[in-house]
């Protein structure tokens, strides 16, 4: 018995020496074993051998590892060979037995785990036989220590590594099994040391043939060096067999004999080897598909497309081929954690377990605080609910998502309760979440899988296959964990995620076109196909990024070289070997795709092997010499459409101005609120709605009428503004009560009774500032606590200001500091005026009925300050700084107008902001019976650097700004002046109301055409595609 090493020029997995060895074995004993590298190689070998009557019986075709496992299960000592899943789990367990300090300087990341797994799978026998004199580094010693600990764990669980089984198997095999039988190893280019030793030991008792393809050029260097090393190690001669039976088209044949050799004669292009050069990624897919059509027209019936990223290639090319009626098939590999079903399930597990742990230590309601809120909003759960495995309707999923995202005080147990209620989700989801909470991950995956199986008709074939494979992999992984005695805790949870991050399954796909004589197959660039497998081959991604030299783990190579004494194959040699196989699989045509610019429009460069191919013709990527087919990106629609054609214009609609609607729909812009005896009563309008309409009718329509606002409960300006309004309201109410010596809140009637009574202690001044600050702090703290308990069901806008992060807690402190400064700011303002009314309501909640601009008005005024004469200043709080409040002055300086692109404002032109002047007019008209009249409409900025801006007559401007008559008028004061006296001010209020009435009339008539007042009006508008947008 002997070992035979054969070097052959044939690239076929079933070449001449392979067939001869197999036939000889079958003739001798009726049995033979053919060992190949991959499942694809096994399928190819069986297909090639099926037509040979001599080899159709008695032949076993299998990979070496599968064959060894089968033999071990028959003749081994009863121990189980460890699976890849168990290997990864035990490596994690071995690492966990070390303290972090013990592993230093080893960085336990993905690369380190992969290296340890590779050594465990292929090099364990070398560890015990290592020569410590070679000088292992500290990091390498840590890796070896982890591997030794791992091997101990494997043995403790009654298992062994396959590399160990190889050494024991030779002695365990009965003589009757291997007598006279031959083992032929074909196309296996990277045997591990344990496999080499196993085959060498087998060669002592049976014939072993190791046969590899070695083209007579640089592409064969890697295999030649490998066979030479085996020859020296096993001490056998190397046999060379020249097999020239695989003939290609003349140009392809010449190319295969020219490439990867020292420079000889320049080859002449004959049109069978072409370069595809799309200008950019948008032109790439349709250029390739058009080229496929051209190849079919030239007689190619079988076309192979090699892609460095086969999943992406399938998604891009398969539908385009289908649109042209071309059958396509492909095989892609999918990570469980990257599949839709796998990702959805693992995110469910991760989020539910995290919420479960948080709920166990969550603060109770009495603590007025929240735990870790970094999980909010639970987007991963929404992703799961919307996935096909949840069996939850889209309506229910979005309803839950909306309820979660609108609640900043959402607690983990509330989310879990929702998920476990079948009425809110689905029966399968509720049961799965219950199982996950109990740590029964296998049961959860199985329940969802069963639910999907019950409704299999609701899924397309590919989706159901994805669900089945992904959840089955999770079930198998959890079974492995249970078999290893692992309890499901935080550590094993992380191991499950790591396991699913490496577990893959295969998807064999077709593009839905009936199979014809012409077919396209999309393959991975790492696939090994038979010579002449295709009439034409297209190699995608021949740029230096997509097809770079094979990346090596340098640290792993150094360690394995020390363990085995064997140097790793050079990256260039591996790249040449792989590219040569692609070229050899083409019978007539070879096409090479090099996209000229990447997705960032940067120039792309040819990879090394493409440069070597072009050099065979005396060309380069800039001057390829071989035929070059290009496609530009100018025809965008044709490039984006799967048909690849510019769409024909069938009809067209003239573009309408944004907000232009048919006449029949205009009555529905504002809906009636009730039917009166004389006429329909239109729903009431607030000052903010009127101002929004004046800014832009279409912005008002989308925000106020349609309510196209976000559903997320935020921590922004709106929420802070509501909070600030309430704190200031409570602070001033308390000051007023204390000034009256009254503990209880004042009724409306009581407030009217003392409206003009002078109570100096009721306003913020230098005398009351300290006490006002104390009250503000008290109210701030009370209100901050109430945010955790107040129901949000009253209004969609009743958002709570609840900080989640350290940054947001700092913002709350800054808010408090801003309000402290505001009290100091207003202490010398509004002289002789005292705060009397807070959130005074009109047309709502029992407030005074009012009309403005000819329509029912509702709203509340933040604050009204009154003097002894019954003269009132309207105060509207804005949580803005002085810079952001500039536009709120009734008049702007000429320079500001030019910067803002706003026309000069006069008493006959509406101010940019109208809320305060609307309130002033309403107070003037409807509180006249209470002897109140408006003499100012001011906005108070509540953020540092504060501001008081608005509209008031010249005769009151000094008192409002707290400036003595002997001092001049500042620019800020001047920008707020409206006339010399109250009469002029009132006339302006009337004139402005008349102008607003015209706008309201347009609103009532359904006019919602976009017409933005300025750029600022467009800033927060949700209509991003508006034709009239100014920013």
CORDA-V696943 format. One record per residue. N is the residue number from 1. RES is the residue in one letter. NEAR is the number of other ideal C-beta (glycine too) atoms within 8 Angstrom. Layout:
n=N res=RES near=NEAR
n=N res=RES near=NEAR
//
This chain:
n=1 res=X near=6
n=2 res=X near=7
n=3 res=X near=12
n=4 res=X near=11
n=5 res=X near=13
n=6 res=X near=13
n=7 res=X near=12
n=8 res=X near=15
n=9 res=X near=10
n=10 res=X near=12
n=11 res=X near=10
n=12 res=X near=11
n=13 res=X near=13
n=14 res=X near=10
n=15 res=X near=15
n=16 res=X near=10
n=17 res=X near=13
n=18 res=X near=15
n=19 res=X near=11
n=20 res=X near=8
n=21 res=X near=15
n=22 res=X near=14
n=23 res=X near=10
n=24 res=X near=9
n=25 res=X near=15
n=26 res=X near=15
n=27 res=X near=5
n=28 res=X near=8
n=29 res=X near=8
n=30 res=X near=5
n=31 res=X near=10
n=32 res=X near=15
n=33 res=X near=12
n=34 res=X near=15
n=35 res=X near=12
n=36 res=X near=14
n=37 res=X near=8
n=38 res=X near=8
n=39 res=X near=6
n=40 res=X near=9
n=41 res=X near=13
n=42 res=X near=12
n=43 res=X near=8
n=44 res=X near=11
n=45 res=X near=14
n=46 res=X near=9
n=47 res=X near=7
n=48 res=X near=11
n=49 res=X near=13
n=50 res=X near=7
n=51 res=X near=4
n=52 res=X near=8
n=53 res=X near=4
n=54 res=X near=6
n=55 res=X near=12
n=56 res=X near=8
n=57 res=X near=5
n=58 res=X near=6
n=59 res=X near=13
n=60 res=X near=8
n=61 res=X near=9
n=62 res=X near=12
n=63 res=X near=12
n=64 res=X near=11
n=65 res=X near=7
n=66 res=X near=8
n=67 res=X near=12
n=68 res=X near=13
n=69 res=X near=11
n=70 res=X near=9
n=71 res=X near=11
n=72 res=X near=12
n=73 res=X near=6
n=74 res=X near=6
n=75 res=X near=9
n=76 res=X near=13
n=77 res=X near=5
n=78 res=X near=3
n=79 res=X near=8
n=80 res=X near=6
n=81 res=X near=12
n=82 res=X near=11
n=83 res=X near=7
n=84 res=X near=6
n=85 res=X near=11
n=86 res=X near=13
n=87 res=X near=13
n=88 res=X near=14
n=89 res=X near=14
n=90 res=X near=14
n=91 res=X near=14
n=92 res=X near=13
n=93 res=X near=12
n=94 res=X near=13
n=95 res=X near=10
n=96 res=X near=7
n=97 res=X near=6
n=98 res=X near=11
n=99 res=X near=5
n=100 res=X near=6
n=101 res=X near=5
n=102 res=X near=7
n=103 res=X near=11
n=104 res=X near=7
n=105 res=X near=6
n=106 res=X near=9
n=107 res=X near=5
n=108 res=X near=7
n=109 res=X near=6
n=110 res=X near=5
n=111 res=X near=8
n=112 res=X near=11
n=113 res=X near=13
n=114 res=X near=9
n=115 res=X near=13
n=116 res=X near=13
n=117 res=X near=11
n=118 res=X near=10
n=119 res=X near=16
n=120 res=X near=14
n=121 res=X near=12
n=122 res=X near=10
n=123 res=X near=16
n=124 res=X near=14
n=125 res=X near=12
n=126 res=X near=11
n=127 res=X near=12
n=128 res=X near=6
n=129 res=X near=5
n=130 res=X near=11
n=131 res=X near=4
n=132 res=X near=6
n=133 res=X near=4
n=134 res=X near=7
n=135 res=X near=5
n=136 res=X near=10
n=137 res=X near=6
n=138 res=X near=6
n=139 res=X near=9
n=140 res=X near=11
n=141 res=X near=9
n=142 res=X near=13
n=143 res=X near=14
n=144 res=X near=11
n=145 res=X near=9
n=146 res=X near=14
n=147 res=X near=14
n=148 res=X near=9
n=149 res=X near=11
n=150 res=X near=13
n=151 res=X near=11
n=152 res=X near=8
n=153 res=X near=11
n=154 res=X near=12
n=155 res=X near=9
n=156 res=X near=6
n=157 res=X near=10
n=158 res=X near=6
n=159 res=X near=11
n=160 res=X near=11
n=161 res=X near=14
n=162 res=X near=13
n=163 res=X near=13
n=164 res=X near=11
n=165 res=X near=14
n=166 res=X near=13
n=167 res=X near=12
n=168 res=X near=10
n=169 res=X near=14
n=170 res=X near=12
n=171 res=X near=5
n=172 res=X near=9
n=173 res=X near=11
n=174 res=X near=5
n=175 res=X near=7
n=176 res=X near=4
n=177 res=X near=8
n=178 res=X near=8
n=179 res=X near=8
n=180 res=X near=6
n=181 res=X near=13
n=182 res=X near=14
n=183 res=X near=13
n=184 res=X near=15
n=185 res=X near=12
n=186 res=X near=14
n=187 res=X near=11
n=188 res=X near=12
n=189 res=X near=9
n=190 res=X near=6
n=191 res=X near=9
n=192 res=X near=10
n=193 res=X near=12
n=194 res=X near=15
n=195 res=X near=10
n=196 res=X near=12
n=197 res=X near=11
n=198 res=X near=13
n=199 res=X near=14
n=200 res=X near=12
n=201 res=X near=9
n=202 res=X near=12
n=203 res=X near=13
n=204 res=X near=7
n=205 res=X near=9
n=206 res=X near=12
n=207 res=X near=13
n=208 res=X near=15
n=209 res=X near=14
n=210 res=X near=13
n=211 res=X near=13
n=212 res=X near=14
n=213 res=X near=12
n=214 res=X near=12
n=215 res=X near=12
n=216 res=X near=6
n=217 res=X near=10
n=218 res=X near=8
n=219 res=X near=11
n=220 res=X near=13
n=221 res=X near=10
n=222 res=X near=13
n=223 res=X near=13
n=224 res=X near=10
n=225 res=X near=10
n=226 res=X near=12
n=227 res=X near=14
n=228 res=X near=9
n=229 res=X near=9
n=230 res=X near=11
n=231 res=X near=12
n=232 res=X near=7
n=233 res=X near=8
n=234 res=X near=11
n=235 res=X near=5
n=236 res=X near=9
n=237 res=X near=5
n=238 res=X near=10
n=239 res=X near=9
n=240 res=X near=8
n=241 res=X near=12
n=242 res=X near=6
n=243 res=X near=11
n=244 res=X near=6
n=245 res=X near=6
n=246 res=X near=11
n=247 res=X near=6
n=248 res=X near=13
n=249 res=X near=9
n=250 res=X near=7
n=251 res=X near=12
n=252 res=X near=16
n=253 res=X near=10
n=254 res=X near=9
n=255 res=X near=14
n=256 res=X near=12
n=257 res=X near=9
n=258 res=X near=9
n=259 res=X near=13
n=260 res=X near=9
n=261 res=X near=9
n=262 res=X near=3
n=263 res=X near=4
n=264 res=X near=5
n=265 res=X near=3
n=266 res=X near=6
n=267 res=X near=10
n=268 res=X near=5
n=269 res=X near=10
n=270 res=X near=7
n=271 res=X near=7
n=272 res=X near=10
n=273 res=X near=16
n=274 res=X near=14
n=275 res=X near=12
n=276 res=X near=14
n=277 res=X near=11
n=278 res=X near=14
n=279 res=X near=11
n=280 res=X near=13
n=281 res=X near=9
n=282 res=X near=8
n=283 res=X near=13
n=284 res=X near=12
n=285 res=X near=10
n=286 res=X near=12
n=287 res=X near=14
n=288 res=X near=14
n=289 res=X near=14
n=290 res=X near=10
n=291 res=X near=13
n=292 res=X near=13
n=293 res=X near=10
n=294 res=X near=8
n=295 res=X near=13
n=296 res=X near=12
n=297 res=X near=6
n=298 res=X near=7
n=299 res=X near=7
n=300 res=X near=13
n=301 res=X near=9
n=302 res=X near=11
n=303 res=X near=17
n=304 res=X near=15
n=305 res=X near=14
n=306 res=X near=12
n=307 res=X near=13
n=308 res=X near=9
n=309 res=X near=8
n=310 res=X near=15
n=311 res=X near=9
n=312 res=X near=8
n=313 res=X near=13
n=314 res=X near=12
n=315 res=X near=8
n=316 res=X near=9
n=317 res=X near=15
n=318 res=X near=13
n=319 res=X near=9
n=320 res=X near=14
n=321 res=X near=15
n=322 res=X near=13
n=323 res=X near=9
n=324 res=X near=10
n=325 res=X near=5
n=326 res=X near=13
n=327 res=X near=13
n=328 res=X near=15
n=329 res=X near=12
n=330 res=X near=14
n=331 res=X near=12
n=332 res=X near=10
n=333 res=X near=11
n=334 res=X near=13
n=335 res=X near=12
n=336 res=X near=15
n=337 res=X near=11
n=338 res=X near=7
n=339 res=X near=12
n=340 res=X near=9
n=341 res=X near=13
n=342 res=X near=16
n=343 res=X near=11
n=344 res=X near=13
n=345 res=X near=16
n=346 res=X near=13
n=347 res=X near=12
n=348 res=X near=15
n=349 res=X near=13
n=350 res=X near=11
n=351 res=X near=13
n=352 res=X near=13
n=353 res=X near=11
n=354 res=X near=9
n=355 res=X near=14
n=356 res=X near=11
n=357 res=X near=9
n=358 res=X near=12
n=359 res=X near=11
n=360 res=X near=6
n=361 res=X near=6
n=362 res=X near=10
n=363 res=X near=6
n=364 res=X near=5
n=365 res=X near=6
n=366 res=X near=4
n=367 res=X near=6
n=368 res=X near=7
n=369 res=X near=6
n=370 res=X near=9
n=371 res=X near=9
n=372 res=X near=5
n=373 res=X near=9
n=374 res=X near=6
n=375 res=X near=10
n=376 res=X near=9
n=377 res=X near=9
n=378 res=X near=11
n=379 res=X near=6
n=380 res=X near=10
n=381 res=X near=14
n=382 res=X near=13
n=383 res=X near=11
n=384 res=X near=14
n=385 res=X near=14
n=386 res=X near=9
n=387 res=X near=10
n=388 res=X near=10
n=389 res=X near=12
n=390 res=X near=15
n=391 res=X near=12
n=392 res=X near=11
n=393 res=X near=6
n=394 res=X near=7
n=395 res=X near=6
n=396 res=X near=12
n=397 res=X near=13
n=398 res=X near=8
n=399 res=X near=8
n=400 res=X near=14
n=401 res=X near=11
n=402 res=X near=9
n=403 res=X near=9
n=404 res=X near=14
n=405 res=X near=10
n=406 res=X near=10
n=407 res=X near=9
n=408 res=X near=11
n=409 res=X near=9
n=410 res=X near=9
n=411 res=X near=9
n=412 res=X near=12
n=413 res=X near=9
n=414 res=X near=8
n=415 res=X near=13
n=416 res=X near=14
n=417 res=X near=8
n=418 res=X near=11
n=419 res=X near=13
n=420 res=X near=10
n=421 res=X near=9
n=422 res=X near=8
n=423 res=X near=3
n=424 res=X near=8
n=425 res=X near=15
n=426 res=X near=12
n=427 res=X near=8
n=428 res=X near=12
n=429 res=X near=15
n=430 res=X near=13
n=431 res=X near=10
n=432 res=X near=13
n=433 res=X near=15
n=434 res=X near=9
n=435 res=X near=12
n=436 res=X near=14
n=437 res=X near=11
n=438 res=X near=6
n=439 res=X near=8
n=440 res=X near=9
n=441 res=X near=13
n=442 res=X near=11
n=443 res=X near=8
n=444 res=X near=16
n=445 res=X near=14
n=446 res=X near=10
n=447 res=X near=12
n=448 res=X near=16
n=449 res=X near=13
n=450 res=X near=9
n=451 res=X near=12
n=452 res=X near=16
n=453 res=X near=7
n=454 res=X near=6
n=455 res=X near=9
n=456 res=X near=8
n=457 res=X near=4
n=458 res=X near=4
n=459 res=X near=11
n=460 res=X near=5
n=461 res=X near=6
n=462 res=X near=8
n=463 res=X near=10
n=464 res=X near=11
n=465 res=X near=9
n=466 res=X near=13
n=467 res=X near=14
n=468 res=X near=10
n=469 res=X near=13
n=470 res=X near=14
n=471 res=X near=17
n=472 res=X near=9
n=473 res=X near=13
n=474 res=X near=17
n=475 res=X near=12
n=476 res=X near=9
n=477 res=X near=13
n=478 res=X near=12
n=479 res=X near=9
n=480 res=X near=12
n=481 res=X near=13
n=482 res=X near=9
n=483 res=X near=7
n=484 res=X near=11
n=485 res=X near=6
n=486 res=X near=10
n=487 res=X near=6
n=488 res=X near=9
n=489 res=X near=7
n=490 res=X near=6
n=491 res=X near=8
n=492 res=X near=11
n=493 res=X near=12
n=494 res=X near=9
n=495 res=X near=14
n=496 res=X near=15
n=497 res=X near=11
n=498 res=X near=11
n=499 res=X near=12
n=500 res=X near=15
n=501 res=X near=9
n=502 res=X near=8
n=503 res=X near=12
n=504 res=X near=8
n=505 res=X near=10
n=506 res=X near=8
n=507 res=X near=12
n=508 res=X near=7
n=509 res=X near=11
n=510 res=X near=10
n=511 res=X near=11
n=512 res=X near=4
n=513 res=X near=12
n=514 res=X near=4
n=515 res=X near=6
n=516 res=X near=7
n=517 res=X near=4
n=518 res=X near=11
n=519 res=X near=12
n=520 res=X near=14
n=521 res=X near=12
n=522 res=X near=13
n=523 res=X near=13
n=524 res=X near=10
n=525 res=X near=14
n=526 res=X near=5
n=527 res=X near=8
n=528 res=X near=10
n=529 res=X near=11
n=530 res=X near=10
n=531 res=X near=10
n=532 res=X near=11
n=533 res=X near=8
n=534 res=X near=14
n=535 res=X near=12
n=536 res=X near=15
n=537 res=X near=15
n=538 res=X near=15
n=539 res=X near=13
n=540 res=X near=13
n=541 res=X near=11
n=542 res=X near=13
n=543 res=X near=13
n=544 res=X near=9
n=545 res=X near=7
n=546 res=X near=10
n=547 res=X near=13
n=548 res=X near=8
n=549 res=X near=8
n=550 res=X near=8
n=551 res=X near=6
n=552 res=X near=8
n=553 res=X near=9
n=554 res=X near=6
n=555 res=X near=9
n=556 res=X near=11
n=557 res=X near=10
n=558 res=X near=9
n=559 res=X near=13
n=560 res=X near=13
n=561 res=X near=11
n=562 res=X near=11
n=563 res=X near=11
n=564 res=X near=9
n=565 res=X near=5
n=566 res=X near=8
n=567 res=X near=3
n=568 res=X near=8
n=569 res=X near=9
n=570 res=X near=7
n=571 res=X near=10
n=572 res=X near=8
n=573 res=X near=12
n=574 res=X near=12
n=575 res=X near=14
n=576 res=X near=15
n=577 res=X near=14
n=578 res=X near=11
n=579 res=X near=11
n=580 res=X near=15
n=581 res=X near=11
n=582 res=X near=13
n=583 res=X near=14
n=584 res=X near=13
n=585 res=X near=13
n=586 res=X near=16
n=587 res=X near=10
n=588 res=X near=11
n=589 res=X near=16
n=590 res=X near=13
n=591 res=X near=14
n=592 res=X near=13
n=593 res=X near=15
n=594 res=X near=13
n=595 res=X near=13
n=596 res=X near=9
n=597 res=X near=10
n=598 res=X near=11
n=599 res=X near=5
n=600 res=X near=4
n=601 res=X near=6
n=602 res=X near=6
n=603 res=X near=5
n=604 res=X near=11
n=605 res=X near=7
n=606 res=X near=11
n=607 res=X near=13
n=608 res=X near=9
n=609 res=X near=11
n=610 res=X near=13
n=611 res=X near=11
n=612 res=X near=11
n=613 res=X near=13
n=614 res=X near=15
n=615 res=X near=10
n=616 res=X near=11
n=617 res=X near=14
n=618 res=X near=6
n=619 res=X near=9
n=620 res=X near=9
n=621 res=X near=9
n=622 res=X near=4
n=623 res=X near=5
n=624 res=X near=11
n=625 res=X near=8
n=626 res=X near=11
n=627 res=X near=8
n=628 res=X near=9
n=629 res=X near=10
n=630 res=X near=8
n=631 res=X near=11
n=632 res=X near=7
n=633 res=X near=11
n=634 res=X near=4
n=635 res=X near=8
n=636 res=X near=8
n=637 res=X near=8
n=638 res=X near=11
n=639 res=X near=13
n=640 res=X near=6
n=641 res=X near=9
n=642 res=X near=7
n=643 res=X near=8
n=644 res=X near=12
n=645 res=X near=6
n=646 res=X near=6
n=647 res=X near=6
n=648 res=X near=4
n=649 res=X near=5
n=650 res=X near=3
n=651 res=X near=4
n=652 res=X near=4
n=653 res=X near=4
n=654 res=X near=4
n=655 res=X near=4
n=656 res=X near=5
n=657 res=X near=8
n=658 res=X near=11
n=659 res=X near=10
n=660 res=X near=6
n=661 res=X near=8
n=662 res=X near=5
n=663 res=X near=5
n=664 res=X near=5
n=665 res=X near=9
n=666 res=X near=11
n=667 res=X near=6
n=668 res=X near=7
n=669 res=X near=11
n=670 res=X near=9
n=671 res=X near=5
n=672 res=X near=8
n=673 res=X near=7
n=674 res=X near=5
n=675 res=X near=5
n=676 res=X near=7
n=677 res=X near=2
n=678 res=X near=3
n=679 res=X near=4
n=680 res=X near=6
n=681 res=X near=10
n=682 res=X near=10
n=683 res=X near=9
n=684 res=X near=11
n=685 res=X near=11
n=686 res=X near=9
n=687 res=X near=11
n=688 res=X near=8
n=689 res=X near=10
n=690 res=X near=16
n=691 res=X near=12
n=692 res=X near=12
n=693 res=X near=13
n=694 res=X near=10
n=695 res=X near=10
n=696 res=X near=15
n=697 res=X near=14
n=698 res=X near=16
n=699 res=X near=15
n=700 res=X near=15
n=701 res=X near=12
n=702 res=X near=12
n=703 res=X near=13
n=704 res=X near=10
n=705 res=X near=9
n=706 res=X near=7
n=707 res=X near=7
n=708 res=X near=6
n=709 res=X near=6
n=710 res=X near=4
n=711 res=X near=6
n=712 res=X near=7
n=713 res=X near=11
n=714 res=X near=8
n=715 res=X near=11
n=716 res=X near=6
n=717 res=X near=6
n=718 res=X near=9
n=719 res=X near=13
n=720 res=X near=13
n=721 res=X near=11
n=722 res=X near=12
n=723 res=X near=12
n=724 res=X near=14
n=725 res=X near=11
n=726 res=X near=9
n=727 res=X near=13
n=728 res=X near=15
n=729 res=X near=12
n=730 res=X near=11
n=731 res=X near=13
n=732 res=X near=12
n=733 res=X near=11
n=734 res=X near=10
n=735 res=X near=17
n=736 res=X near=13
n=737 res=X near=12
n=738 res=X near=9
n=739 res=X near=10
n=740 res=X near=10
n=741 res=X near=4
n=742 res=X near=6
n=743 res=X near=3
n=744 res=X near=5
n=745 res=X near=5
n=746 res=X near=12
n=747 res=X near=6
n=748 res=X near=6
n=749 res=X near=6
n=750 res=X near=8
n=751 res=X near=11
n=752 res=X near=8
n=753 res=X near=7
n=754 res=X near=11
n=755 res=X near=13
n=756 res=X near=10
n=757 res=X near=7
n=758 res=X near=6
n=759 res=X near=11
n=760 res=X near=9
n=761 res=X near=9
n=762 res=X near=12
n=763 res=X near=13
n=764 res=X near=9
n=765 res=X near=9
n=766 res=X near=6
n=767 res=X near=6
n=768 res=X near=11
n=769 res=X near=12
n=770 res=X near=6
n=771 res=X near=9
n=772 res=X near=12
n=773 res=X near=10
n=774 res=X near=8
n=775 res=X near=11
n=776 res=X near=14
n=777 res=X near=9
n=778 res=X near=8
n=779 res=X near=12
n=780 res=X near=11
n=781 res=X near=8
n=782 res=X near=9
n=783 res=X near=12
n=784 res=X near=9
n=785 res=X near=9
n=786 res=X near=8
n=787 res=X near=12
n=788 res=X near=12
n=789 res=X near=7
n=790 res=X near=8
n=791 res=X near=4
n=792 res=X near=11
n=793 res=X near=3
n=794 res=X near=5
n=795 res=X near=5
n=796 res=X near=5
n=797 res=X near=6
n=798 res=X near=9
n=799 res=X near=11
n=800 res=X near=12
n=801 res=X near=12
n=802 res=X near=11
n=803 res=X near=9
n=804 res=X near=10
n=805 res=X near=8
n=806 res=X near=5
n=807 res=X near=6
n=808 res=X near=10
n=809 res=X near=9
n=810 res=X near=8
n=811 res=X near=11
n=812 res=X near=11
n=813 res=X near=8
n=814 res=X near=8
n=815 res=X near=11
n=816 res=X near=10
n=817 res=X near=9
n=818 res=X near=12
n=819 res=X near=14
n=820 res=X near=10
n=821 res=X near=10
n=822 res=X near=12
n=823 res=X near=14
n=824 res=X near=8
n=825 res=X near=9
n=826 res=X near=11
n=827 res=X near=10
n=828 res=X near=7
n=829 res=X near=10
n=830 res=X near=11
n=831 res=X near=8
n=832 res=X near=6
n=833 res=X near=13
n=834 res=X near=11
n=835 res=X near=14
n=836 res=X near=11
n=837 res=X near=10
n=838 res=X near=9
n=839 res=X near=8
n=840 res=X near=9
n=841 res=X near=12
n=842 res=X near=15
n=843 res=X near=12
n=844 res=X near=10
n=845 res=X near=4
n=846 res=X near=4
n=847 res=X near=11
n=848 res=X near=8
n=849 res=X near=8
n=850 res=X near=12
n=851 res=X near=8
n=852 res=X near=13
n=853 res=X near=10
n=854 res=X near=7
n=855 res=X near=11
n=856 res=X near=12
n=857 res=X near=15
n=858 res=X near=12
n=859 res=X near=12
n=860 res=X near=9
n=861 res=X near=14
n=862 res=X near=11
n=863 res=X near=14
n=864 res=X near=14
n=865 res=X near=13
n=866 res=X near=14
n=867 res=X near=10
n=868 res=X near=7
n=869 res=X near=5
n=870 res=X near=12
n=871 res=X near=13
n=872 res=X near=14
n=873 res=X near=17
n=874 res=X near=16
n=875 res=X near=13
n=876 res=X near=15
n=877 res=X near=13
n=878 res=X near=11
n=879 res=X near=10
n=880 res=X near=9
n=881 res=X near=11
n=882 res=X near=9
n=883 res=X near=6
n=884 res=X near=8
n=885 res=X near=13
n=886 res=X near=11
n=887 res=X near=10
n=888 res=X near=12
n=889 res=X near=11
n=890 res=X near=11
n=891 res=X near=10
n=892 res=X near=13
n=893 res=X near=7
n=894 res=X near=7
n=895 res=X near=6
n=896 res=X near=10
n=897 res=X near=13
n=898 res=X near=7
n=899 res=X near=6
n=900 res=X near=11
n=901 res=X near=7
n=902 res=X near=11
n=903 res=X near=5
n=904 res=X near=6
n=905 res=X near=12
n=906 res=X near=5
n=907 res=X near=9
n=908 res=X near=4
n=909 res=X near=8
n=910 res=X near=9
n=911 res=X near=11
n=912 res=X near=10
n=913 res=X near=9
n=914 res=X near=13
n=915 res=X near=10
n=916 res=X near=15
n=917 res=X near=14
n=918 res=X near=15
n=919 res=X near=14
n=920 res=X near=14
n=921 res=X near=14
n=922 res=X near=12
n=923 res=X near=15
n=924 res=X near=12
n=925 res=X near=8
n=926 res=X near=11
n=927 res=X near=11
n=928 res=X near=9
n=929 res=X near=5
n=930 res=X near=8
n=931 res=X near=8
n=932 res=X near=13
n=933 res=X near=12
n=934 res=X near=16
n=935 res=X near=11
n=936 res=X near=15
n=937 res=X near=13
n=938 res=X near=16
n=939 res=X near=15
n=940 res=X near=13
n=941 res=X near=16
n=942 res=X near=13
n=943 res=X near=10
n=944 res=X near=7
n=945 res=X near=8
n=946 res=X near=13
n=947 res=X near=14
n=948 res=X near=13
n=949 res=X near=13
n=950 res=X near=15
n=951 res=X near=14
n=952 res=X near=15
n=953 res=X near=15
n=954 res=X near=8
n=955 res=X near=7
n=956 res=X near=13
n=957 res=X near=13
n=958 res=X near=10
n=959 res=X near=10
n=960 res=X near=16
n=961 res=X near=11
n=962 res=X near=8
n=963 res=X near=7
n=964 res=X near=5
n=965 res=X near=4
n=966 res=X near=3
n=967 res=X near=6
n=968 res=X near=3
n=969 res=X near=6
n=970 res=X near=8
n=971 res=X near=6
n=972 res=X near=10
n=973 res=X near=12
n=974 res=X near=9
n=975 res=X near=12
n=976 res=X near=16
n=977 res=X near=13
n=978 res=X near=12
n=979 res=X near=12
n=980 res=X near=6
n=981 res=X near=9
n=982 res=X near=11
n=983 res=X near=7
n=984 res=X near=12
n=985 res=X near=16
n=986 res=X near=10
n=987 res=X near=10
n=988 res=X near=13
n=989 res=X near=13
n=990 res=X near=9
n=991 res=X near=10
n=992 res=X near=13
n=993 res=X near=12
n=994 res=X near=8
n=995 res=X near=9
n=996 res=X near=15
n=997 res=X near=10
n=998 res=X near=8
n=999 res=X near=12
n=1000 res=X near=14
n=1001 res=X near=9
n=1002 res=X near=9
n=1003 res=X near=14
n=1004 res=X near=9
n=1005 res=X near=7
n=1006 res=X near=13
n=1007 res=X near=8
n=1008 res=X near=12
n=1009 res=X near=10
n=1010 res=X near=15
n=1011 res=X near=8
n=1012 res=X near=14
n=1013 res=X near=10
n=1014 res=X near=10
n=1015 res=X near=10
n=1016 res=X near=8
n=1017 res=X near=12
n=1018 res=X near=12
n=1019 res=X near=7
n=1020 res=X near=3
n=1021 res=X near=15
n=1022 res=X near=8
n=1023 res=X near=11
n=1024 res=X near=6
n=1025 res=X near=5
n=1026 res=X near=11
n=1027 res=X near=8
n=1028 res=X near=11
n=1029 res=X near=11
n=1030 res=X near=8
n=1031 res=X near=5
//
